[in-house]
Amino acid sequence: MVKPRRSFQCQRCSRSFARLEHLQRHDRSRVFHPVPPQLRTPIDSRQIPRRNHTPVASAPSHLLDTRHERLWHRPSSNDVNHATPPSDQVLGGLDILASAVTGQSVSTPTPSQGRPMPGSHESFSSSLPVTVGQTPLVPDHLSSNPPGTISATGSTPFTEPFPGYAQSTTYDGDDFTSFLDSIPLPSHAYSPPFQPLPVFPELQFDALVQSQYSDKGPTETGSSTPSSSVLPRHGTQLPSLQPEGSHPPSKARQPKYTISVTSQCRDRILALLSDYSNVLHDPFIPSRHALSRCLTGYITGYHDHYPFLHIPTLNIDHMTPQLFLSMAALGSRYCREPDTSMALYRVAKAVTLEHIRRHFQSCGPSEVSVLSSASISESQDLLETIQSLLILHSVSSWFKDDPPYYESLSIQSYTATLLKKSGLNDLPLEDGSWESWFRRETVKRTILIAFCLLNILTITFDVPPVILAEELLLDLPCTEREWQATNASDWVAERSQKQREPRFQEALFSLFDNGQTTNARLDSFSSLGGLVLIHAILQNIWLIQKARRLPVSKSNSLSSSEIISFEQALERWCQCWEHNQESSTDPFNPHGPLSFTSTALLRLGYIRLNADFTSARQLHTWDPESIAQSLKSNLSFTRNDRLTRAALHCAHALSTPIKLGINFVAHTQVVSWSNQYALCSLECAVLLAKWLEAATVPNPEPGLTEQESKLLEFVIEMVMETQAGKSREWLLGNNARLSAIVTRLWARLFTADYIWELVNLIGRSLHSYADILERAGGD
């Protein structure tokens, strides 16, 4: 007996279907006719949310149903016109997943909105799903970005762009490229594919740390005195390891941008590379999906540390091949793809250097285009060539062989040459418009960040600086809020609240001014401005220390007057840092990590005033044993108040990781911090260890001062937090034991699987230094 064929009829349009799943798919199609809840029919006894029929309910189990439907239910001839493209089904699954994570409803496309195109945006709505007649929660200035531009989220805490959907509306199961196109790449910080690094909490140290997250700024919250600094400047001020009360939640930075590389964009780069066949033989260019991943890695991993690209207007479809490939080479490092990075680095370096050779050959060294007076196309080409050199420099500075670090020394010569030939202090004219402003600011930031990056080579490998601070006559850069404004109106609103940025030379002079002149005193600076100024101070310390090594010098150390002058500059820098509303000791500060990195360099300044580390580190040997032995043999200290103050800075820096847990911080936090933090930590560890050696000898002569005794007790308390069951007497059993333990705590911060080889070298060198101390103490 033949069973009668069942018919499943839609209650809204009267269409009939032979199979239940066809009716279910029809219900979820783009045809909008709401179905009341009582008419829903479950599949496999599970409730499946219907797209566009009713608001999507947030329940984690829905993801399994959507995935089951997407994988196994195929359209038939009866409902082919109503079948939802797979990318919509994938989006639906991710919408449901995001809804479950955030506890919010999720907006979905409507017929009036159409299918999202590459570069378009969808966001989590605050309460209700998008229905007919509603507008998606996307800013107007972001709703029409062309393909290949950067996609940005809204300003709400839980928003997520899903760029990069395919434009096709059909999907062939055997077409892998189409399948990849149909899968969005979530960048939301709390979606399972992207687990964020834990937020670095605020620590309320006694009379030292004030909340840095208030939009009012420290000066408006009662923190206006120098003694309230987040960094210690007086020997009697010690951080506490005792538990604090409740703290306001930190507003961690969320990933805001992704880059989607189209096939047309990749083809354009390949076509441009054909002009460099004389230096490139079968160049390696990864797929557009890999390029998208690598460029996004640059934005999320590197850009915030050196923000010289104007992200709101960045368009990779008009970018020069040298900058495009350099960004991809550096970004692939952050994606943990070293082989891809090396291949792209070789291509980018060859193209950049050949482009420079042709530029000089065509116009001559005396006729190089000037950034301020050349045509927009010529000056933009020159600017992007300089920027590509900076990025290549960042790739090559941190490895012994792949690529070799000495290549960064040659790249710095090209960089300095182009900057000086194109006008080190010449900026494009500004006519008051947003477009002319961000172009001028981009050139200024590129020059100033080049000064900082090249100065890192001086700090790291003890090579002479190629650009001196006295050569820079520019204004300091603007605030990060103003730089990140995404349209002209936001820029005008932000700029109207700010004063004009001071000139670099005036600001630097103000830090060293002893008050005898009539020049106005510097009150504050932007986050990037503070970074540039602290690099200038460090460069001057390096130059004076090197001059002291000349035969005509009567002493190998800085004079008292010189030390006082530099300490005054560092003190005033601290006060300006406090008045900057964007400053924070949180590396995941919503305004970027620049102010956090600057505080590490501040510690380095205090250290360099007490010891000449420049020739003792020997990092160019890339041998941990040689580095450790050189630090042990070539550095000596004399106990005094200034050394105690520097040691307090070092102890202060170590107290936070100990409080949070050394291993926890090493594996979840330090990985994403600037390399400058590791460079500064090496000297912090060694100086604190040497101070402890001198302070823990039996019956020290002269006896410990009150400040030294307090600092020693704090270090002991700090170490006992990490040494379960160890007594104070055991720690002081010999004058090397405490130093060795503290050094190994520092080393543990830099022994995780880091992206950069030099960071691991610092960790291994500190372990070797601790081994030397333990052998000396008989442990």
ZAVO-483028 format. One line per 8 residues: number of its first residue (from 1); for each residue z, x, y of C-alpha. Coordinates in steps of 0.001 Angstrom, whole numbers. Example, Ala and Ser with C-alpha at 12.3 -4.5 7.8 and 13.67 -1.06 7.14 Angstrom:
BEGIN
1	7800,12300,-4500 ~ 7140,13670,-1060
//
This chain:
BEGIN
1	0,0,0 ~ -1056,1436,3365 ~ 1681,1417,5942 ~ 699,-275,9208 ~ 5,2165,12002 ~ 2733,2087,14623 ~ 1911,1989,18290 ~ 4144,3386,21012
9	3492,1787,24370 ~ 4405,3074,27819 ~ 6492,524,29690 ~ 4986,1461,33067 ~ 1227,1864,32562 ~ 664,-3,29254 ~ -999,2965,27574 ~ -458,3102,23794
17	61,6186,21648 ~ -52,6647,17889 ~ 2746,9220,17857 ~ 6129,9201,19488 ~ 5856,12743,20866 ~ 2613,11783,22617 ~ 4460,9056,24451 ~ 7243,11535,25295
25	4732,14012,26694 ~ 3081,11242,28656 ~ 6474,10351,30137 ~ 6884,13940,31341 ~ 3379,14188,32800 ~ 2625,14389,36514 ~ 1846,10677,36649 ~ 4810,9318,38576
33	6228,6067,37280 ~ 10018,6172,36769 ~ 11424,5023,33472 ~ 14878,3504,33485 ~ 17447,5322,31345 ~ 17724,2493,28840 ~ 14047,2899,27843 ~ 14282,6590,26970
41	13616,7386,23316 ~ 15133,10571,21867 ~ 13284,13026,19613 ~ 15204,14335,16618 ~ 18220,12383,17873 ~ 18376,14602,20976 ~ 17923,13487,24564 ~ 15018,15225,26314
49	14847,15159,30121 ~ 11655,13720,31559 ~ 9959,15564,34354 ~ 9220,13313,37324 ~ 10349,10117,35552 ~ 14003,10593,36365 ~ 16116,13314,37957 ~ 16670,16222,35601
57	20163,16261,34188 ~ 21812,19650,33925 ~ 22817,20257,30331 ~ 22405,23589,28516 ~ 21173,21924,25322 ~ 18054,20713,27112 ~ 16572,24172,27083 ~ 16305,24115,23293
65	14502,20775,23376 ~ 12033,21957,26000 ~ 11365,25136,24091 ~ 10864,23135,20864 ~ 8411,20808,22608 ~ 6537,23681,24241 ~ 6064,25611,21016 ~ 5235,22889,18532
73	3858,19802,20254 ~ 123,20085,20870 ~ -1934,17571,22870 ~ -4332,15331,21034 ~ -7477,13576,22118 ~ -5437,10472,22933 ~ -3404,12076,25661 ~ -5278,15172,26702
81	-5624,13921,30247 ~ -1896,13595,30564 ~ -788,16775,28824 ~ 1347,19031,30960 ~ 67,22630,31242 ~ 2303,25090,29439 ~ 3312,26822,32652 ~ 4827,23557,33819
89	6718,23317,30548 ~ 7954,26884,30939 ~ 8977,26109,34485 ~ 10754,23018,33257 ~ 12750,25071,30757 ~ 13712,27578,33422 ~ 14567,24793,35849 ~ 16913,23307,33260
97	18392,26742,32526 ~ 18933,27421,36201 ~ 20408,23965,36651 ~ 22873,24619,33868 ~ 23878,27980,35348 ~ 24290,26843,38924 ~ 25526,23347,38298 ~ 22882,22016,40670
105	19828,19863,40294 ~ 16491,21588,40481 ~ 13458,20693,42492 ~ 10196,20118,40641 ~ 6592,19915,41790 ~ 5226,16573,42847 ~ 1633,15343,42934 ~ 1538,15870,46688
113	2655,19463,46304 ~ 290,20434,43551 ~ 564,23363,41233 ~ 2356,26413,42673 ~ 9,29278,43417 ~ 779,32999,43350 ~ 3012,33794,46260 ~ 4306,30248,46583
121	7955,29328,46141 ~ 10210,26870,44453 ~ 13926,26742,45131 ~ 16978,25146,43685 ~ 17766,22093,45776 ~ 21260,21589,47030 ~ 21796,18187,45482 ~ 18731,16035,44667
129	15421,16770,42976 ~ 12228,16626,44961 ~ 10540,13247,44839 ~ 7391,11842,46362 ~ 7405,12244,50112 ~ 9986,15019,50095 ~ 9319,18615,51113 ~ 10437,21500,48905
137	13304,23579,50238 ~ 11061,26434,51375 ~ 10999,27770,54935 ~ 7830,26971,56844 ~ 7033,30614,57390 ~ 7133,31264,53660 ~ 5255,28248,52410 ~ 1770,29691,52868
145	2028,33325,51829 ~ -1262,34636,50448 ~ -1487,36121,46964 ~ -164,39629,46762 ~ 2437,39215,49474 ~ 6159,39299,48994 ~ 8006,36126,48107 ~ 11424,35532,49626
153	14153,33108,48757 ~ 15835,30760,51121 ~ 19149,31487,52746 ~ 21262,29297,50491 ~ 23525,31092,47983 ~ 21726,29861,44867 ~ 18000,29940,45489 ~ 15294,31412,43369
161	11609,32045,43870 ~ 9256,31724,40925 ~ 6133,33525,42130 ~ 3196,34590,40062 ~ 2030,31450,38246 ~ -1487,31365,36946 ~ -4009,29299,38838 ~ -5642,27980,35709
169	-4605,24588,34417 ~ -5482,25208,30798 ~ -4029,27527,28259 ~ -5587,29023,25190 ~ -2965,30039,22676 ~ -4921,33214,21918 ~ -5220,34267,25557 ~ -2261,36603,26019
177	-2968,37217,29692 ~ -2923,33518,30468 ~ 297,33223,28522 ~ 1912,35962,30619 ~ 689,34260,33759 ~ 2407,31051,32707 ~ 5839,32666,32450 ~ 7768,33023,35709
185	9981,36048,36195 ~ 13398,34829,37347 ~ 15016,36903,40053 ~ 18045,34675,40527 ~ 21150,36788,40316 ~ 22937,34534,37851 ~ 20121,33654,35482 ~ 20548,35131,31976
193	17522,37465,32249 ~ 19142,39176,35258 ~ 22804,40005,34909 ~ 24092,41250,38279 ~ 26330,44218,38800 ~ 29870,43033,39516 ~ 30729,42830,43171 ~ 32764,45734,44499
201	35934,44018,45746 ~ 37628,44574,49041 ~ 40781,46644,48749 ~ 43475,46005,51319 ~ 44862,49516,51674 ~ 47994,49813,53815 ~ 46934,49726,57479 ~ 43535,51115,56526
209	41147,48474,55269 ~ 40256,45366,57185 ~ 37888,42688,55982 ~ 34368,43846,56675 ~ 32635,40610,55783 ~ 33542,38573,58818 ~ 30482,37789,60879 ~ 32640,38130,63969
217	33019,41842,63380 ~ 36159,43987,63332 ~ 36618,43909,67078 ~ 37008,40130,67028 ~ 39468,40010,64174 ~ 42098,42245,65675 ~ 40857,45467,64101 ~ 40141,47515,67173
225	42350,50556,66854 ~ 41210,53775,65241 ~ 44122,53722,62828 ~ 42756,50590,61184 ~ 39747,52434,59831 ~ 38743,51973,56215 ~ 38826,55755,55960 ~ 41961,57889,56427
233	42133,60227,59375 ~ 45841,61037,59484 ~ 47829,62829,56834 ~ 50527,60149,56629 ~ 48167,57318,55770 ~ 47835,56773,52040 ~ 46108,53998,50129 ~ 48193,51960,47727
241	47610,51339,44052 ~ 49897,48314,44002 ~ 48320,44903,43325 ~ 47251,43053,46441 ~ 47230,39372,47112 ~ 44202,37165,46890 ~ 41071,38299,48680 ~ 38170,36282,50020
249	35169,36441,47709 ~ 32658,39124,48586 ~ 29232,37936,49616 ~ 27144,40167,47401 ~ 23511,40817,48225 ~ 21157,38810,46057 ~ 17663,39938,45029 ~ 15395,38275,47591
257	11954,39638,47019 ~ 9432,39984,44265 ~ 5885,41284,44422 ~ 3056,39755,42435 ~ -36,41939,41923 ~ -3202,39922,41363 ~ -6229,41031,39397 ~ -8174,41285,42633
265	-5509,43563,44128 ~ -5539,45879,41126 ~ -9355,45965,41117 ~ -9316,46910,44790 ~ -7023,49870,44099 ~ -9271,51003,41253 ~ -12312,50797,43522 ~ -10585,52854,46201
273	-9589,55480,43622 ~ -13239,56009,42746 ~ -13551,57811,46099 ~ -11141,60466,44799 ~ -13014,61359,41633 ~ -13042,65010,42713 ~ -9257,65205,42139 ~ -8793,62380,39646
281	-10257,62311,36165 ~ -9731,58981,34441 ~ -6615,58020,36472 ~ -3940,55962,34759 ~ -3315,52578,36360 ~ -1101,50158,34392 ~ -1720,46443,34083 ~ -1114,44180,37021
289	1990,42826,35284 ~ 3416,46357,35049 ~ 2439,47045,38662 ~ 4198,43860,39764 ~ 7302,44961,37879 ~ 7226,48465,39353 ~ 6660,47372,42939 ~ 9458,44841,42632
297	11626,47652,41251 ~ 10943,49615,44426 ~ 12024,46696,46604 ~ 15186,45882,44645 ~ 16213,49456,43792 ~ 15169,51776,46612 ~ 14238,49879,49740 ~ 17759,48961,50880
305	18775,52640,50843 ~ 15809,53686,53027 ~ 14460,50556,54775 ~ 11384,51852,56601 ~ 8996,49170,55260 ~ 8977,45813,57048 ~ 9275,43537,54041 ~ 8629,40153,55764
313	5115,41287,56745 ~ 4325,43616,53856 ~ 997,42757,52229 ~ -110,44859,49284 ~ -3668,43481,49518 ~ -4198,45607,52637 ~ -2134,48625,51629 ~ -3589,52109,51271
321	-3833,53345,47669 ~ -1511,56292,48329 ~ 1352,54067,49498 ~ 727,51443,46815 ~ 817,54004,43989 ~ 3775,55928,45446 ~ 5845,52749,45611 ~ 4905,51897,42030
329	5798,55424,40855 ~ 9259,55239,42405 ~ 9842,51623,41399 ~ 9057,52358,37765 ~ 12016,54761,37763 ~ 14271,51850,38610 ~ 12576,49886,35827 ~ 13573,52696,33403
337	9948,53595,32656 ~ 9825,57385,33190 ~ 6452,57907,31478 ~ 4806,55304,33681 ~ 6498,56834,36712 ~ 5208,60318,35938 ~ 1652,59087,35378 ~ 1653,57127,38636
345	3337,60005,40478 ~ 559,62414,39503 ~ -2128,59990,40656 ~ -307,59126,43890 ~ 345,62765,44737 ~ -3265,63783,44095 ~ -4607,60922,46237 ~ -2133,61543,49070
353	-2736,65283,49331 ~ -6499,64875,49069 ~ -6381,62191,51753 ~ -4453,64574,54020 ~ -6952,67377,53338 ~ -9882,65145,54276 ~ -8070,63925,57364 ~ -7512,67456,58656
361	-10983,68532,57615 ~ -12689,65689,59446 ~ -10870,65902,62779 ~ -9263,69342,62790 ~ -5543,70122,63064 ~ -5598,69785,66852 ~ -7246,66355,66724 ~ -4954,64568,64308
369	-4566,60874,65107 ~ -1460,60068,67101 ~ 679,57164,65897 ~ 1083,55832,69428 ~ -2478,56047,70769 ~ -4873,55795,67798 ~ -6478,52538,66794 ~ -4368,50230,64675
377	-6360,50986,61527 ~ -6209,54759,62042 ~ -2545,54855,62968 ~ -1654,52506,60116 ~ -3463,54770,57675 ~ -1583,57794,59027 ~ 1728,55928,58967 ~ 1288,54826,55352
385	305,58372,54372 ~ 3569,59678,55850 ~ 5489,56909,54095 ~ 3853,57787,50778 ~ 4958,61412,51273 ~ 8532,60245,51819 ~ 8435,58215,48614 ~ 6897,61078,46620
393	9627,63285,48019 ~ 12213,60808,46724 ~ 10661,60882,43254 ~ 10430,64655,42951 ~ 13766,65790,44407 ~ 15994,64840,41512 ~ 14472,66387,38378 ~ 14236,69890,36987
401	10803,69487,35377 ~ 9431,65907,35325 ~ 8480,66222,38142 ~ 9831,69653,39118 ~ 12169,69552,42102 ~ 10366,72382,43904 ~ 7430,70044,44485 ~ 9638,68189,46949
409	9919,71436,48924 ~ 6149,71557,49358 ~ 5957,67840,50103 ~ 8501,68256,52908 ~ 6153,70735,54597 ~ 3312,68204,54592 ~ 5680,65544,55892 ~ 6995,67636,58773
417	3480,68776,59680 ~ 2075,65250,59853 ~ 5057,63957,61804 ~ 4862,66690,64404 ~ 1077,66625,64706 ~ 1046,62846,65089 ~ 3795,62820,67690 ~ 7384,63072,66499
425	8632,60997,69439 ~ 5532,58976,70246 ~ 5826,55293,69395 ~ 3298,52459,69701 ~ 3508,50373,72851 ~ 5521,47165,72744 ~ 4388,44095,74673 ~ 7375,41861,73893
433	5828,40187,70868 ~ 7338,40269,67398 ~ 4222,41937,65979 ~ 4267,44841,68442 ~ 8043,45206,68024 ~ 8111,45495,64244 ~ 5195,47931,64307 ~ 7056,50125,66802
441	10301,49791,64838 ~ 8486,50673,61586 ~ 7207,53930,63088 ~ 10639,54742,64514 ~ 12419,54061,61232 ~ 9878,56104,59286 ~ 10507,59128,61543 ~ 14302,58816,61474
449	14488,58207,57719 ~ 12193,61199,57218 ~ 14790,63249,59121 ~ 17535,61970,56782 ~ 15542,62488,53571 ~ 14541,66020,54515 ~ 18126,66799,55487 ~ 19214,65804,51970
457	17207,68777,50692 ~ 19269,70992,52985 ~ 22487,69484,51640 ~ 21364,69673,48011 ~ 19471,72942,47669 ~ 20681,74847,50763 ~ 17204,75180,52303 ~ 16637,75356,56085
465	15889,72033,57777 ~ 12267,71505,58823 ~ 13084,68866,61461 ~ 16039,69556,63753 ~ 18176,66846,65302 ~ 17476,68264,68750 ~ 13778,67442,68311 ~ 14376,63677,68055
473	14197,61800,71364 ~ 13880,58267,69990 ~ 16108,55242,70373 ~ 18374,54506,67452 ~ 17070,51838,65036 ~ 17967,48177,65321 ~ 20438,46271,63174 ~ 19504,45241,59660
481	19780,41567,60599 ~ 17140,41999,63267 ~ 14971,44116,60974 ~ 15113,41487,58231 ~ 14178,38551,60473 ~ 11353,36764,58683 ~ 9589,35229,61688 ~ 9291,35547,65439
489	11778,32792,66263 ~ 14500,34260,64055 ~ 13809,37670,65573 ~ 14122,36331,69125 ~ 17388,34576,68247 ~ 18831,37703,66672 ~ 17600,40059,69379 ~ 19050,37931,72175
497	22545,38608,70796 ~ 22176,42388,70728 ~ 22230,45091,73345 ~ 19509,47669,73643 ~ 19841,50474,71112 ~ 21084,53759,72630 ~ 18883,56833,72561 ~ 19555,59205,69699
505	20335,62239,71865 ~ 22618,60259,74184 ~ 24500,58805,71200 ~ 24901,62213,69570 ~ 26081,63766,72829 ~ 28578,60938,73295 ~ 30158,61733,69916 ~ 30773,65335,70978
513	31608,64601,74619 ~ 35142,65658,75542 ~ 35401,63079,78301 ~ 34670,65391,81227 ~ 31248,63892,81949 ~ 30406,60510,83423 ~ 28105,59464,80607 ~ 28913,56099,79067
521	30736,56374,75782 ~ 29050,55136,72623 ~ 30716,51933,71418 ~ 28777,51130,68272 ~ 25566,51724,66346 ~ 23521,49988,63702 ~ 23961,50803,60011 ~ 20850,52980,59912
529	21747,54483,63282 ~ 25103,55570,61860 ~ 23375,57165,58870 ~ 21039,59148,61136 ~ 23926,60320,63351 ~ 26098,61495,60442 ~ 23110,63428,59068 ~ 22721,65059,62492
537	26390,66107,62483 ~ 26067,67556,58975 ~ 22944,69473,59963 ~ 24765,71037,62914 ~ 27673,72041,60666 ~ 25192,73671,58254 ~ 23445,75585,61051 ~ 26682,76917,62520
545	28028,77932,59117 ~ 24806,79836,58390 ~ 25000,81515,61800 ~ 28527,82658,60947 ~ 27108,84599,58013 ~ 25005,86798,60306 ~ 26167,90404,60819 ~ 26748,89794,64533
553	29322,87121,63749 ~ 32948,88221,63824 ~ 34094,85587,61339 ~ 32638,83818,58318 ~ 34349,80531,59155 ~ 34111,78094,62024 ~ 36297,78757,65048 ~ 39138,76431,65943
561	37264,75106,68968 ~ 34202,74342,66840 ~ 36280,72566,64207 ~ 38044,70500,66888 ~ 34706,69525,68401 ~ 33286,68395,65060 ~ 36484,66543,64134 ~ 36273,64703,67436
569	32680,63734,66664 ~ 33651,62490,63210 ~ 36592,60559,64673 ~ 34409,58836,67236 ~ 31778,58155,64616 ~ 34490,56345,62621 ~ 35409,54215,65609 ~ 31768,53239,66184
577	31401,52514,62471 ~ 34348,50105,62712 ~ 32762,48272,65651 ~ 29508,47724,63795 ~ 29607,44140,62526 ~ 27476,45067,59505 ~ 29715,47899,58293 ~ 31476,47639,54947
585	32848,49858,52207 ~ 31154,47592,49684 ~ 27925,49125,48297 ~ 26732,45552,47672 ~ 27384,44510,51246 ~ 25036,41637,52231 ~ 23746,43793,55074 ~ 22784,46640,52772
593	24406,49826,51411 ~ 23712,52050,54434 ~ 27204,51849,55908 ~ 28750,52539,52481 ~ 26549,55620,52002 ~ 27436,56801,55496 ~ 31141,56870,54634 ~ 30412,59229,51723
601	28595,61549,54125 ~ 31550,61281,56518 ~ 33799,62690,53779 ~ 31280,65459,53284 ~ 31582,66308,56983 ~ 35354,66733,56763 ~ 34947,68832,53619 ~ 32317,71119,55164
609	34632,71847,58093 ~ 37118,73357,55638 ~ 34838,75110,53158 ~ 31296,76443,53099 ~ 29901,74746,50011 ~ 26309,75481,51006 ~ 25844,78632,48918 ~ 28487,77952,46271
617	27010,74898,44567 ~ 23928,76583,43060 ~ 22352,73262,42115 ~ 18925,74885,42074 ~ 19883,76643,38824 ~ 20192,73289,36995 ~ 22779,75002,34760 ~ 26186,73258,34612
625	28019,76413,33536 ~ 26565,78502,36372 ~ 27298,75794,38925 ~ 30898,75399,37737 ~ 31530,79151,37699 ~ 30081,79552,41182 ~ 32283,76759,42539 ~ 35319,78399,40960
633	34598,81935,42159 ~ 32961,81499,45559 ~ 35295,79014,47218 ~ 38764,79728,48528 ~ 41052,77632,50712 ~ 44101,78119,52872 ~ 46563,75263,53045 ~ 46734,73655,56473
641	46772,70221,58062 ~ 42990,70028,58252 ~ 42602,70799,54559 ~ 45212,68154,53781 ~ 43252,65607,55804 ~ 40065,66492,53933 ~ 41880,66240,50588 ~ 43185,62824,51627
649	39598,61670,52163 ~ 38756,62851,48646 ~ 41785,61138,47098 ~ 40991,57982,49020 ~ 37460,57993,47586 ~ 38739,58381,44010 ~ 41451,55743,44257 ~ 39033,52807,44301
657	37180,53670,41040 ~ 40516,54352,39351 ~ 41873,51022,40459 ~ 38820,49180,39132 ~ 38527,51349,36031 ~ 36583,54617,35902 ~ 34445,53660,32911 ~ 33755,50209,34294
665	32599,51591,37653 ~ 30551,54355,36006 ~ 28564,51971,33831 ~ 28179,49015,36185 ~ 28448,50211,39773 ~ 27592,53849,40446 ~ 24243,53501,38665 ~ 22832,51634,41659
673	24516,53655,44421 ~ 22668,56181,46525 ~ 22271,59711,45151 ~ 23992,60907,48309 ~ 27207,59466,46921 ~ 26982,61756,43878 ~ 26232,64798,46052 ~ 29276,64080,48205
681	31459,63378,45171 ~ 30797,66848,43766 ~ 32383,68465,46797 ~ 35148,65839,46918 ~ 36127,66650,43340 ~ 36164,70421,43816 ~ 38025,70381,47125 ~ 40700,68022,45796
689	41061,70123,42641 ~ 41491,73336,44633 ~ 43993,71690,46963 ~ 45991,70483,43940 ~ 45990,73984,42457 ~ 47527,75319,45648 ~ 49984,72431,46032 ~ 51344,72488,42452
697	52242,76157,42064 ~ 55961,76741,41489 ~ 57793,77250,44765 ~ 54736,77214,47041 ~ 54915,79448,50066 ~ 55135,78030,52633 ~ 56698,74878,51297 ~ 54829,71597,51198
705	54820,69600,54406 ~ 55730,65937,54448 ~ 52065,64982,54549 ~ 51238,67260,51611 ~ 54122,65909,49554 ~ 53027,62320,50153 ~ 49454,63115,49223 ~ 50562,64908,46038
713	52707,61966,45008 ~ 49824,59598,45593 ~ 47489,61692,43428 ~ 50101,61824,40653 ~ 50537,58048,40802 ~ 46775,57658,40738 ~ 46318,59911,37705 ~ 49140,58271,35771
721	47159,55028,36031 ~ 44575,56672,33778 ~ 46854,58715,31481 ~ 48737,56270,29301 ~ 52105,57584,28164 ~ 51938,60824,30172 ~ 54904,61745,32313 ~ 55036,63251,35760
729	56602,66378,34317 ~ 53748,66834,31866 ~ 51144,66494,34654 ~ 52918,69240,36596 ~ 53383,71487,33542 ~ 51068,74048,35136 ~ 49154,74158,38397 ~ 45764,73678,36706
737	46458,70616,34543 ~ 46479,68012,37309 ~ 43406,69594,38909 ~ 41524,69521,35594 ~ 42362,65858,34969 ~ 41300,64819,38460 ~ 38040,66756,38121 ~ 37288,65107,34793
745	37933,61675,36332 ~ 35308,62443,38956 ~ 32959,63740,36251 ~ 33303,60533,34247 ~ 31716,58608,37103 ~ 28450,60505,36629 ~ 28046,60703,32870 ~ 26396,57317,32245
753	22679,56941,31568 ~ 21471,57538,35101 ~ 17961,57282,36435 ~ 18085,60636,38195 ~ 18650,63924,36359 ~ 20520,65529,39248 ~ 23250,62884,39071 ~ 23837,63708,35400
761	23791,67408,36313 ~ 26650,66784,38742 ~ 28654,65034,36019 ~ 28069,67856,33503 ~ 28923,70496,36120 ~ 32238,68808,36894 ~ 33050,68645,33176 ~ 32334,72388,32958
769	34556,72979,35986 ~ 37356,71016,34318 ~ 36901,73143,31183 ~ 37375,76298,33274 ~ 40555,74875,34797 ~ 41941,73903,31404 ~ 41277,77363,29992 ~ 43005,78896,33004
777	46019,76639,32492 ~ 46231,77282,28757 ~ 45521,73659,27759
//
